């Protein structure tokens, strides 16, 4: 399931440094705008301690974690919606992603140039918001006339689409993002999704702070919190330079010791990866056997047959039932046989909604 999170922000806010920490793919990090011209894509493994715990019990040949794709996209400047800087390329690249990681500079450093001359993360956020909103407004207006004509001819679907377009137009003209508009019915949600609006993508704000503020944040972070309080968006505080130092350490033990010394329980990189996975509305179910312990990615809310299809399409076509063990039960009883003996293995049908961390075995018939 190749879903992507795009890392966006103004030039010189720390996007490429952060990307380098997240991925083994090395983007150029330099003190000048537009050092990232083509989007760099990194396939990132999702940290999941549950896999390690299960492996201690099962002793598999390998552990296969879930992955998520992170894209480092060229920095945007004011006027991008009109083609300024690398605006058209930036907007095209971000349109192809499924969610946005918006990096905001929340540190002072006279040696790192700011494209607008001084540090102001709320202003920086508004610059990008405005450019994306203007591009979305252009998309809406380009669609409106055609849909109006269809609606006037009595086309019911066009009437529905017109209502949605007008809703978005009103919100965007007020300087708000499309994601603030919520549609309850599935038909409206599908029409809205098919518009591929830039500001309809879920967003995670990453406040890039100096080393001293990695554990506690600073006044810039508090300004961002106040500015986004009505967006229901998650905010993470990360020191990209600190993360770069952690990435240079060779062993897990050395990295953990470093984190303890600066007052952190978990690296910012791990927190970003987990948050990106959640942002994409993804969860994992697990298969555990002698060959491998593996996390399989699915969309939250999927039912058992859909999840079976993640492993192989035949599993979904010929789905009979799913045998489900809850992670905590497997850890408690230590073996599948013991779980069964304790009556803790559930047999679920096609309407079962899979839960994050379910350990599953699918029964199917390929002749169906």
Buried (B, 14 or more C-beta within 10 A) or exposed (E): EEBBBBBBBBBBBBBBBBBBBBBEBEBEBEEEBBBBEEBBBBEBBBBBEBBEBBBEBBEBEEBBBBBBBBBBBBBBBBBBBEEEBBBBBBBEBBBEBBBBBBBBBBBEEEEEEBBBEEBBBBBBBBBBBBBBBBBBBBBBEEBBEEBBEBBEEEBEEBBBBBBBBBBBBEBBEEEBBBBBBEBEEEEBEEBBEEBEBBBBBBBBBBBBBBEEBBBEBBEBBEBBBEBBEEBEBBBBBBBBBBBBBBBEBEEEEEBBEBBEEBEBEEBBBBBBBBBBBBBBBBBBBBBBEEEBBBBBBBBEEBBBBBBBBBBEEBBBBBBBBBBBBBBEBBEEBEEBEEBEEEEBBBEBEBEBEBEBBBBBBBEBEEEE
